Amino acid sequence: MFKLIRILRIGFLHASYHRNMKWAQIARTQQNVVKFKKYIYRAEDAWRKLVILLNKNKSTNGKESST
């Protein structure tokens, strides 16, 4: 049950990362530093949460955990 919720959350965080990176690229081409920083930090936070969730799915021996 928890693994299913984790997988769904990983998908949403992945989408959030790419959405924020897209908006950061647009702000960069418009040379709007305030918006660029806002979106790049949001993307960084989404990536950090994504890595934490991906590491929770791994056990110590390299195989995925069942929980």
N, C-alpha and C positions, 0 to 999 in steps of 0.2 A: 504493500500500500504506500509506504513512504517512498519507495523507489520510484513509483509512478508519479507521485507528486514532485519528486526531485527532477525527474526527466522533463516534466512539463515546465517546471520553473527554469530549467536550463534552456529550454527552447525560447521562453519569453525573454530571458536575459540576453541570449544570443541575438534576438531580434532587436532588443533595446540597444545593444552595443552597435549594431550596424546602422540603426536609425540615427543614433546620436553622431556617429562618425560621418554619415552623409550630411547632416546639418552642419557639422563642424567644417567639412570641406566647402560647403556653400558659403559659410561665414568667412572662411579664409580667402576665397576668391573675391568676396565683397570687401575684404580688408577691414572687417568689423571685429576688433580684438576682443571686445567684451562678450559678444555672442560666441566667438570661437572658443574662448576659455570656458564658458558655461557648458557648451556641448562636449568639448574634449574631456572635461572633468567628469561629466555624466557618463561618457563612454568608458572612461577609466574605472569608475566605480562599478559599472555593470560588468566589466571584464574581471575585476577583482572578485566580485560575488560569484561569477561563473567559474573561475578557477577553484574557489573554495568548494563549490558544489561538486565539481568534477573530482576533486580529491577525496570528497566524502564517499564517493562510489567505489573507490579503490581500497583494497585491504592491504595489509603489509606484505603479502606474498605476490602482489601484482595482479591478482584476479579480482573481479568485481565482487563486492559484498552483496549478500542477499537481502539486507535490510534497507 
